[in-house]
Amino acid sequence: MKKVLISLLVLLLIVGALYTYQRWFYVEDPKDAFLRTASAAMLGDEDGFLAGFTDESRPLVSGLLALSRSDDVRTSTRHPYHFLVTEHILSVAPEGPDRVWLKVQRSGDSASAKYDVPLQKAGKTWQIDALAFNGKEHTVVQK
């Protein structure tokens, strides 16, 4: 009986330590945040997709989604999902402690068709800043 109680206590301590780490110490990687948003786009989860954007840029993306409802997601370059439905992250370039630029490439595009996506830190996660996104490569200014 003592072995069972001790095993249960150890298990509870491990679960508590994992929960504490996840709740207070874990900061999501920018790549994971981008892939979470891209996955929501691939699955058609509009709310999950919008949650991946900063508070300032979310109304813009929501409006673009509403305007492009009749467009074919697979062929329209005007659809908000067009640039973000990719899992090919080529590099991460930090620009200060609260901003990074991910260099990405869409599947099937030529090797020269790369562009940068700005992500801004929001609490313990990263969100896409659609107001700074232009669909081109960005030159990070080193200070």
C-alpha positions in Angstrom: 0.0 0.0 0.0 2.9 2.4 0.8 4.4 1.8 -2.6 1.2 2.7 -4.3 0.8 5.9 -2.3 4.4 6.9 -2.9 4.1 6.2 -6.6 0.9 8.2 -6.8 2.6 11.1 -4.9 5.6 11.0 -7.3 3.2 11.0 -10.3 1.3 14.0 -8.9 4.6 15.9 -8.3 5.7 15.3 -11.9 2.3 16.4 -13.3 2.4 19.5 -11.1 6.0 20.4 -12.2 5.0 20.0 -15.9 1.9 22.2 -15.4 3.9 24.8 -13.6 6.5 24.9 -16.4 3.8 25.2 -19.1 1.9 27.8 -17.2 4.6 30.2 -16.0 7.9 29.4 -17.7 7.3 28.1 -21.3 7.4 30.7 -24.1 6.2 29.4 -27.5 8.8 29.3 -30.3 8.0 31.7 -33.2 8.1 28.8 -35.7 5.5 26.9 -33.7 3.2 29.9 -33.5 3.4 30.4 -37.3 2.7 26.7 -37.9 -0.3 26.8 -35.6 -1.8 29.7 -37.6 -0.9 28.0 -40.9 -2.6 24.8 -39.7 -5.7 26.7 -38.7 -5.8 28.1 -42.2 -5.3 24.7 -43.8 -8.1 23.3 -41.7 -10.4 26.2 -42.4 -10.6 27.2 -38.7 -11.2 31.0 -39.2 -11.2 31.7 -35.4 -7.9 29.9 -34.9 -6.5 31.6 -37.9 -7.5 35.1 -36.6 -6.1 34.3 -33.1 -2.6 34.0 -34.7 -2.6 37.8 -35.6 -1.9 40.8 -33.4 -4.8 42.7 -31.9 -4.1 45.6 -34.2 -4.0 43.6 -37.4 -6.9 41.2 -36.6 -9.7 43.5 -37.9 -7.8 43.9 -41.2 -7.4 40.1 -41.7 -11.0 39.5 -40.7 -12.2 42.1 -43.3 -10.0 40.5 -45.9 -11.5 37.1 -45.1 -15.0 38.5 -45.5 -14.1 40.0 -48.8 -12.5 36.9 -50.2 -15.2 34.4 -49.2 -16.1 33.8 -52.9 -12.5 33.4 -54.0 -10.9 29.9 -54.4 -8.4 29.5 -51.7 -6.1 27.3 -53.8 -5.8 29.7 -56.7 -6.5 33.2 -55.5 -3.5 35.3 -54.5 -5.8 37.8 -52.9 -7.0 35.4 -50.2 -5.4 35.9 -46.8 -4.6 32.2 -46.6 -2.5 32.3 -49.8 0.8 33.5 -48.2 0.4 31.7 -44.9 -0.5 28.2 -45.9 3.0 26.8 -45.9 5.2 24.8 -43.5 8.5 25.7 -45.2 10.2 28.0 -42.7 13.7 28.7 -44.1 15.1 30.9 -41.4 14.3 33.1 -38.3 15.8 36.6 -38.1 15.3 38.3 -34.7 14.8 42.1 -34.7 14.8 43.0 -31.1 13.4 41.0 -28.2 9.8 41.3 -29.3 9.9 40.9 -33.1 11.2 38.2 -35.4 11.0 37.7 -39.2 10.4 34.3 -40.6 11.6 33.6 -44.1 9.1 31.2 -45.7 8.4 29.7 -49.1 5.2 28.3 -50.4 5.1 24.7 -51.6 5.4 24.6 -55.4 6.9 28.1 -55.8 10.2 28.7 -57.4 13.4 28.7 -55.3 13.6 32.5 -55.6 10.0 33.1 -54.4 10.7 33.7 -50.7 9.1 36.2 -48.4 9.3 37.3 -44.8 6.5 37.2 -42.2 6.8 39.5 -39.2 5.9 38.1 -35.8 5.5 40.1 -32.7 5.6 38.7 -29.1 2.3 38.8 -27.3 2.7 37.5 -23.8 4.0 33.9 -24.0 3.3 33.4 -27.6 4.0 35.1 -31.0 1.5 36.6 -33.4 1.7 37.6 -37.0 1.8 41.4 -37.6 -0.3 41.7 -40.8 0.2 45.5 -40.8 4.0 45.1 -41.4 3.6 42.2 -43.8 4.1 43.0 -47.5 4.7 39.6 -49.1 8.4 40.4 -49.9 11.7 39.8 -48.4 12.6 42.1 -45.5 16.1 43.3 -44.7 16.6 43.2 -41.0 18.6 46.2 -39.7 21.2 45.1 -37.2 21.9 47.6 -34.4 
